[in-house]
Amino acid sequence: MELLYASSVGVLVSCGVFLILRSRTFPVVLGLTMFSYAVNLFLFSSGRLSLNQAAVLGTSTEYADPLPQALVLTAIVIGFAMTAFVVILAIRGRTDLGNDHVDGQVPDTNNHNNDNNNKVKV
Amino acid sequence: MTLLWIPLLSLLGSIISSMTGKLTRNQSTGLTLLMPITALLMTISLAPAVFSGEVIRSTFSWIPLLGIDIAFRLDGLALLFVFMILVIGILVIFYARYYLSSNDSMPKLYAYLMLFMTAMLGIVMSNNVIQLWFFWELTSISSFLLISYWWHKAEARNGAIMALTITGGGGLALLAGLLLLGNIVGSYNLDIILASRDIIQAHDWYEVTLILILLGAFTKSAQFPFHFWLPHAMAAPTPVSAYLHSATMVKAGVFLLARFYPALAGTDIWFIIVSLTGLTTLLFGAYVALFKHDLKGLLAYSTISHLGLITLLFGLDTKLAAVAAIFHIINHATFKASLFMATGIIDHETGTRDMRKLNGMWRFMPYTATLAMVAAAAMAGVPLLNGFLSKEMFFAETLHQQLLGSMSWLIPVLATIAGAFAVAYSARFIHDVFFNGDPIDLPKQPSEAPRYMRLPIEILVVLCLVVGIVPNFVIDDILKSASFAVLGGYVPEFEVSLWHGFNLPLLMSAIAVSGGLLMYTQRHYLFQFHASLPSLNGKKLFDNSISALTKWCQVKINTIENGSLQRYLVLMFVVVLFFAGWPLFEMNQLSGQKPLTPVDVHNAMGAALLMIGAISTVIWYRTRVISLLMLSVVGLMVSIAFTRFSAPDLALTQLTVEVVTVILLMLALFFLPQNSPKESSSMRVLRDIGISAGLGIVIASICYALITRPLESISDFFLANAKTGGGGTNVVNVILVDFRGFDTLGEICVLGIAALGIYKLLINLPLYIPATDSEGRPWAKERYPVLLASISQSLLPLALLVSFYIFLRGHNMPGGGFIAGLVTAVAFILQYIAHGSNWIAERLTINYRKIIASGIAIALLTGVGSWFFGRPFMTTWFEYFDIPFIGEIELASALVFDIGVYITVVGSTLMILASLGKLTANEPANAPSKEVNI
């Protein structure tokens, strides 16, 4: 099971990083979100994996490590705040710059693969 | 305690004088002088103890773990410098009152001067070398401010930058040297360092340490080849030149030599470096000074030369050399400060400092001329003046040294030559300015300076005479106690007196004086010779190297930082890949000792769904809606994973956050293009796949290695104390609101800040609202489906009830402020979706910013509340109460804190979504889509 867990984290990291490296803001946001899933799972696993041992006193004899859970809980909420901020930044950037490229402008050299080649100068 | 007051008073003076802008000049000067005069009286009261051999100390702990204290120490050497700094400082401030024109801001100059005084006092009295360095840098900074006092002049700005670069660079070398020294000795305490001579000099790092510290000293004291900043620093107002660039700041370098003399001196490398640097500077400065036409230029090079003399003395291996050096420090400060002030008067009264124009001033200002001539004679080393005595001692010591083996005779010869040059430039200062015919088109008609402007010079000149005639009477005590400190606990027998009989040093003096006068009378030949030499321009060299460095940096920056965020990210990930992957190859075995748990079918299913979701997100990333839906599958699987692995709180949080995130991203899609163009080349895609696969493998390996190793956790403490100390059985929640409540406070602040940032970003946002979707279909006419509207309305109270329940039980069962807040927010968002924000706005006027602020305030005040019970910040309290009909109930201050968390989360989440959602409420444009078509 540990192997499965670790591979899942690995897949999330890979997909997240790949999306972060894309050139448009929305995939980057998706990538960041996915990456933060991976980070949360990773941090959570530093308390090791345990089944049916929720850290609620009196419900079992052994308990999962509550500390990483507490840290990850706030990380999830803050992660949401950051995602939201990046999304709004992307919207703002798109509005102010006229495109949704992460570099703020669409590079001329990369456009030869465009589906429709009628570029709009921004 | 008194010791701390000396620099503190001067700092206070800096603050006071900066606030005297509205007062008259006399009031401002008087108020400013109050503090240093008090400090001077204090120092005088401490002097007898220091003279009797005591070292006064005063230490306050600051960062004890790093061995850094606020520590002051007053021994003979420090006392001498404190006197010099305070006395000359007081005179200079008094003088500046008459020097500054009515256009110049007096409070500004005074505030900087007093700041500088503080820094200087800090250097000489520090008993901790890091603290010493701090004040050292502060002198560089205040010197920068003072040189650029007339900031509208380009030369002032350039001179200030140059001085800061050179002395600041030296300061960094000094810091490195002092850190090494601290490491060698094991302490930054000066007392301990000075007592560890043998350890330091036997250490492998001795040479490096010495050279670094000497670099600091030499740059500050303008030793060759770092001398060139000093003449350019003369762009400062003359009182500044008199104070910083002749009497005190440039003496900080030689002070450093004196301070560390007991610990660092005595080795061959010390003698060679220090003496040769000093000798070169002495000769070079004396030679160049003769050819300067600017009075202050002459004095600047003369200062360089005298500093060289002092350095040379510290580098001589004879018994009395250090004593002579200290003596010359005192003498140079007195005569050079008075000469600068006299120059200031000449400049002030004639409007120029050019010696080719200034002639025959004797007739116009006989009083100033007399004073300047006496001081210049002291500079030349004429008998009956203090300069003569220390120069005699210097000549005597050059005769006793054995530094260069059989060629040691060279040093006294060169010293005599330098002495002759000193006589020549002093003669030029006197003859050229005060006699030598008539003035040539002066900008102003010269006249005698105001009475009190001359007073500081009179005091200093009288000092020159008194020391020169009855030396034992005046300076015996202070010279002996300073030498005692420098030589590390013993003072060789010496006697400073006017007449030593006919001996070799007297002959050298006589040769220097007659040679110098001869040189001056024949100066035309010398000037011709000098003009034929190729000019060595330090400023040009400095400017060129600085601009070359700037250009080089610019090129490097442009190469690395080309403005493409994509590229930065790639570089960052590659670096992470390398540094995170490298240690894995050095590990012997990836899996640890912990036995693996078997895979069951549920887990396998979950993992498979998660991976499929993730990979699908990537595959369909260009069709944004689909990839978003796939991403939400991943999020749900993550929340199920949390449930599975005993983290119900996390699962609840993840679930609610997931809902909010997906709604948010859906909204964002409305404003962003709905498709991503395909624009990466195949090579780039391949590269990105490589990087991301590599990172995935590395992180997965680390994760696997981590979770297969046994756990040593500090959580036992939390498990043991959650109920007894925090009053709750849900340990995760108790950690959040109690054990680590301070962290949580920080985190809700971050949340609030993010929400406010978003609010700000969305203000005045001219959105492109698309009229159609990406395929040209118009949006549905029916914006708010009736079914959804009616169901959501009836759901709202239910949802609020649930969130209330989750909140209340949070302390003992999964739940709590974060989750309850998110549930509440989701319930409200559903209303927004079902009815639109206009509908909500009609019924509910909420200012989310106020909600966020009140949430954080509640959490903060709960923490502050514990102060009123005499407990540290955020101490929690709880008690059980038995209430009739309801039963036993627990009330805890953590609950109030959790209310704060709840309110902040509700406020922030709603503010984020409502602010964005509100924008969609505007009618979509019917005009052709303004969307940029890419």
Interface residues (C-beta under 8 A of the other chain):
Chain A: M1 E2 L3 L4 Y5 A6 S7 S8 V9 G10 V11 L12 V13 S14 C15 G16 V17 F18 L19 I20 L21 R22 S23 R24 T25 F26 P27 V29 L30 T33 M34 Y37 A38 N40 L41 F42 F44 S45 S46 G47 R48 L49 S50 L51 N52 Q53 A54 A55 V56 L57 G58 Y63 A64 D65 P66 L67 Q69 A70 V72 L73 T74 I76 V77 I78 G79 F80 A81 M82 T83 A84 F85 V87 I88 L89 A90 I91 R92 R94 T95 G98 N99 D100 V102 D103 G104 V106 P107 N110 N111 N113 N114 D115 N116 N118 K119 V120 V122
Chain B: G563 S564 L565 Q566 L569 V570 F573 K594 L596 T597 P598 V599 D600 N603 A604 A607 L610 M611 A614 I615 T617 V618 Y621 R622 R624 S627 L628 L631 V634 G635 V638 A641 F642 R644 F645 S646 A647 P648 D649 L650 T653 Q654 V657 V660 T661 L664 L665 A668 L669 F671 L672 P673 S676 P677 K678 E679 S680 S681 D688 I689 I691 S692 A693 L695 G696 I697 I699 A700 S701 C703 Y704 L706 I707 T708 L711 S713 I714 S715 F718 L719 A722 K723 T729 N730 V731 V732 I735 L736 R740 D743 T744 E747 V750 L751 A754 A755 G757 I758 L761 L762 L765 P766 L767 Y768 N812 M813 P814 F818 L822 V905 S908 T909 I912 L916 V932 N933 I934
